[in-house]
């Protein structure tokens, strides 16, 4: 019996000696590029891209082929406004990533578009969509076509986006704007209402809804929505920091408020 106990104690001692300490575990993690990448993701989620750069550089030093880190590096550069560096990082990611990683082409297209390279951006978005019908890419294509006043291609692209993901306020809003520009006001109203089901009382979409009613001849309905939205915006707390108050339509609440007042003035002059 005593021999068995001593044998068990010897095994337990051996196992304890083989178990890594917390410091050893952490040292192993530090050498893992995926761990460094995940730390960078957290930094990006908390809005601190400068800190993310540190972990991404560590990840890529450990594994120059870590394509996820290259992609995130591009996004961090975009947030900082370094569009040239972002494009460079996305192109490096494309050279490393598997062929089905469509997101990097969408990101590259966004950086190119913001760099006023619409033709190259369009090609990147088309590539992303061709890979797996990336709905962000088809939405971005629709935006390019809309800005170029190519309304039918824009409508086709945004509907492709919504077919893949129908919970996008931005896509429903864009479809509404396209239809409004085609003077299909009832259809535009339906799209804006669908957008407001996703984010109720969103100021920019509410204004667009009122505009569609106004242009479609439903003046009183337009006025009602405008007044309701104006009052809601006046109750919005004042901005405390740069960037606050921007709605999902890409405009600040103050910009929407001014547009509301302009349209209300037009309505008043019609009477």
N, C-alpha and C positions, 0 to 999 in steps of 0.2 A: 504494500500500500504506500509506504514511504517513498519507494522508488517511483511509483506512478505520479505522486504529488510533485516530486522534484522534477520529473520530466515535463509536467504541465507548466510548472513555474519557468522552466527553461524556455519552453515554447512561447509563453507570454512575454518573457523578457526579450526574446528575439523579435516578436511581432512589434513590441513597443519601439525597439531600435529601428525597425523598418518604416514606421509611421512617420511621414514628414511633419515637421513643425509648421505652425501658421506662417512663420517667416519664409520657410522653404516653399510652401504652397504659393505665397505671394510672389516669390522670386521666379517661380515657374510661369505664373500668369504674365509677369512683366515681359517674358520672352515670347508670348503668344500674340501674333498680329491681330487675331480676331478679338482678343480681349482689349487691345488698344483701340481697335475700331469701335467696339461697343462703348468704350468710355467716351469716344468722340461723339457718338450718336447721342448720348445723354447730354453732353455739352451743347449740342445743336438744339436739342429739345428745350433746353433752358435758355437759349438765346445767347450763348457765349462762344461764338465761332473762333475767337482768338485762342481760347483754351482748347478747342477741338483741333486746331492746327497742330498743337504739340503732340497729341496722341496719334493723329493721322501720320505725321512725319515719323513717329516711332514705329507705327504699324508698317509703313512702307520701307523703312530701314531694315526691319526684320524680314519682310517679304515684299520685294519690289513688284511682285505679280498679284498683290492683293487688290483686285479690281474694285471691290466695294469701297475700299479706302480711297482709291483714286476718284470714284464717283462722288463720294461725300466731300472730298477735297474740293472738287469743282463747285459743289453747292455752297460750301463755306466761302469760297472766293466770290461767288455770286452775291451772297449776303453782304459781303464787304465792298461790293461794287467793283471788284477786280475782274472785269469780264474777259479780258485777254487771258489771264491765268486760269479762269474757269474753263474757257474753251480748250485751252491746252490740256487741262486735267481730264476733261471729258473725252478728248481724242485719245489720250493715253489709256483711259479706261476701256474704250472701244477696242483697242489693240490687245487688251488682256482678257476681256470679259467673254463669257460664252455667247454664242450667236443669238440666244433667245433672251438676252438681257435688254429689253426694249427701253427701259427707263432711262438709260444713259443717252439714247438718241433723242428722247423727249427733252432731257435736261440740256443737251447740246443745242437743240433747236431753240429753246428758251433763251439761252445765252446769246446765240447768234441773232435772234430777233431783237433783243435788247441792245445789241451792237449795231442795229440798223442793217443787218445782212439778211433781208427778208427772203431772198432766193435760196440761200444756203439753209436758212431756218426751215423753209417749206420742205426742202429735200430731207432734212433730218426728221421732221415730224412724219413725213410719209414713210420713212424707213421704220420708225417706231411703230406706226400703225400696221405696216405690212407684217411685222414680226408676230404680233399677237392682238391686233386690234386695240392697241393701247388707247383708252378713252381720253386720257389727258392730251395725247398727241392729236387726236381728231378734233378735240375742242380747240386746241391751239391752232390747228389748220383753219378751223372755222373763223377764228379771230383774224388771221391773216387775210382770208378771202373777204371777210366783212369790211376790213379796213381798206381793201382794194375795190370795194363796191361790187365784188363778184358774188351776188346774193344767192344764186342757185347753188354754186359749189359750197358756199358757206353753210347754206341750209342742209345740204347733203352731209357735210362733215359733222355739224353739230348734232344731227339726228343719229349719226353713227355713234357718236359719243354717248348720247342718252340711251341708245339701244343696249350699250354695254353696261352703263351705270346711270340709272335714272334718278339718283338722289343728289344730283349736282345743281345747286341753286344757280351757279354761274352759267351752266349750259342752258338751263331753261330760260334764264334771263336773256342770253345771247340769241336763242331761237326767237324769243319775243321781239327783240330789236330787229332781227332780220325780217321777220314777217311784217312788222310795223313799217319798215322801209319799203316793203313790197305793197303797202297799203292794204294789207290783209288784217285789218284791225281786230276783228273778232277772234281770229286765230292767235294774234299777238296777246290779246287779253287772257286767253286761256293759258298761254305759256307763263305769263307773269303770275297768274293765280296759282299755277302749279309750283312755281318757285317760292311763293309765299307760304305754301303748305310746308315747305322744308324749313324756311326761316321766316316765321311770321313777322310782319311789320318791318321787314328790312327796308331802310329808307330809300336806297337807290332803286330797288325793284318797285317799291310803292310809287315812287315818282314815275317810273316807266309805265306802270299800269295806268296811272292817271293820264299820262300823255297819250297812251293808246286810246283811252276812252275819249279824250278831248279831240283827237284827230279823227276819231270815228263818229263824232257828232254827239256823244253823250256828255254834254258840258256839265250838267249838274252832278253827275256821278264823278266826273273828274275833280270838280271843285270839292266835293265831300272828302275824297281820298287825300287831296292836297292839304286841306285844312287839318285833317286828322294827323297826317304825317308831320306837318309843321308844328303842331302843338306837342307831339311826342318828342320832336327834336329839341324844342325849347326846354323841355324837362330833362334833357340829357345833361349830366354833370359837365362842367367845363373841363377842357383837356388839361391834364396834369403833366403830360410828358409828350415829347415829339413822337408822332406816329399814332397816338391814341385817337379814336374817333373815326378812323377810316373804316368804311363799310365794305361788304363783300363785293360791291360793284366797283371797287377800286377808287372811290372818291371819298373825301372827307365829308362828315356830316354837314359842315359849314358850306361846302360846295353844293351839296344837295339842297340845303335850305335856300340858297340863293336861286337855284333853278326853280324851286317851288314858288318862291315869291314872284319870279318873272312870269311863270305860267298863270298864277293867280291874277297878275296884273293884266295879262292878255284877256283872261276870262271877264274881268271887270270892264274892260274897254269894249267888249262885244255887246254889253247890255245897254 
